[in-house]
Amino acid sequence: MSEEEKDAKTGGIAAEALRQYIDRIERLEQEKKALAEDIKDVYGQVKSQGFDPKIVRKIISLRRRDRREREEEDELLALYLAAIGEV
């Protein structure tokens, strides 16, 4: 069967390319699952050492962001809290 016949049979879809993409995505999903388990283990270690995992997650979240963006958000938060009498 020629390549044209194969393409015609599959509606013009490049079946081999599609199969490769699907295989790659499946491998990446497996890697992502393994990484998630590793991260979960590290948070378990954090907790066993007496640290608060929730706070560690917050620190990691903050470190992902730009310092100036964090400062602006902190300023707005303080302003809003002051406006409602919470500070």
Number of C-alpha atoms within 10 A of each C-alpha: 5 7 9 10 11 14 13 12 10 11 10 11 12 13 13 9 10 11 11 11 12 12 12 12 12 12 12 12 12 12 12 12 12 12 12 12 12 12 12 12 12 13 18 13 13 14 14 11 9 8 13 12 16 11 10 14 12 10 11 11 10 13 11 9 10 9 11 9 11 14 11 11 12 12 12 12 12 13 14 13 12 11 10 8 8 9 9
